[in-house]
Amino acid sequence: MEELITLKELLHQGKVAEALVIVEELEEMSKSDKLNKIFSYGIILLVHLIKQVAEQRSTKSWETSIFNSVKQIQ
C-alpha cells in the first residue's frame, strides 16, 4: 500500500521516470504472487491425486479440492 501512495505522490510531482520504476516493481511482485499461488494449488492437487492412487478410492472433498485447484491454476 505504501508503494501506491509513493506512486501517487511521484505522479503529482511529475516524476514519471521514478513512478515507472515503482510500477515495474509492483508488476514483479504481482508475478511472484501469482507463481506462489500456482505452486500452492499445484501441491494441493498433487497431494489429493496421490491419495487417490495410493488409497485406490476418492472422497467428495478430494474431488472438490482437485476441481478447485485445477480451476485456480487455469
C-alpha positions as CSV (number, residue, x, y, z in Angstrom):
1,M,0.0,0.0,0.0
2,E,2.9,2.3,0.7
3,E,4.1,1.9,-2.9
4,L,0.8,3.2,-4.2
5,I,1.0,6.3,-2.0
6,T,4.5,6.9,-3.2
7,L,3.5,6.3,-6.8
8,K,0.6,8.8,-6.5
9,E,2.9,11.4,-5.0
10,L,5.5,11.0,-7.7
11,L,2.9,11.3,-10.4
12,H,1.5,14.5,-8.8
13,Q,5.1,15.9,-8.8
14,G,5.5,15.0,-12.4
15,K,8.3,12.5,-11.7
16,V,7.2,10.0,-14.3
17,A,10.5,8.1,-14.6
18,E,10.6,7.4,-10.9
19,A,6.9,6.4,-10.9
20,L,7.6,3.9,-13.7
21,V,10.3,2.2,-11.6
22,I,7.7,1.7,-8.8
23,V,5.2,0.3,-11.4
24,E,7.8,-2.2,-12.6
25,E,8.4,-3.3,-9.0
26,L,4.7,-3.8,-8.5
27,E,4.4,-5.8,-11.6
28,E,7.2,-8.1,-10.4
29,M,5.6,-8.5,-7.1
30,S,2.3,-9.4,-8.8
31,K,4.0,-12.0,-11.0
32,S,5.8,-13.5,-8.0
33,D,2.5,-13.7,-6.1
34,K,0.8,-15.4,-9.0
35,L,3.6,-18.0,-9.2
36,N,3.4,-18.7,-5.5
37,K,-0.4,-19.3,-5.7
38,I,0.0,-21.6,-8.7
39,F,2.7,-23.6,-6.8
40,S,0.4,-23.8,-3.7
41,Y,-2.5,-25.1,-5.7
42,G,-0.2,-27.5,-7.5
43,I,0.9,-29.0,-4.2
44,I,-2.8,-29.4,-3.1
45,L,-3.6,-31.0,-6.4
46,L,-0.7,-33.5,-6.3
47,V,-1.5,-34.5,-2.7
48,H,-5.1,-35.4,-3.5
49,L,-4.2,-37.2,-6.7
50,I,-1.5,-39.2,-4.9
51,K,-4.0,-40.0,-2.1
52,Q,-6.5,-41.3,-4.8
53,V,-3.9,-43.6,-6.3
54,A,-2.4,-44.8,-3.0
55,E,-5.7,-45.5,-1.3
56,Q,-7.5,-46.6,-4.5
57,R,-10.5,-44.5,-3.6
58,S,-11.8,-41.0,-3.6
59,T,-13.9,-38.7,-1.4
60,K,-16.2,-35.9,-2.3
61,S,-13.8,-33.4,-0.5
62,W,-10.8,-34.7,-2.6
63,E,-12.8,-34.4,-5.8
64,T,-13.8,-30.8,-4.9
65,S,-10.3,-29.9,-3.9
66,I,-8.9,-31.3,-7.2
67,F,-11.6,-29.4,-9.2
68,N,-10.9,-26.2,-7.3
69,S,-7.1,-26.5,-7.6
70,V,-7.3,-27.1,-11.4
71,K,-9.7,-24.2,-11.8
72,Q,-7.4,-21.8,-9.8
73,I,-4.3,-22.9,-11.7
74,Q,-6.0,-22.3,-15.0
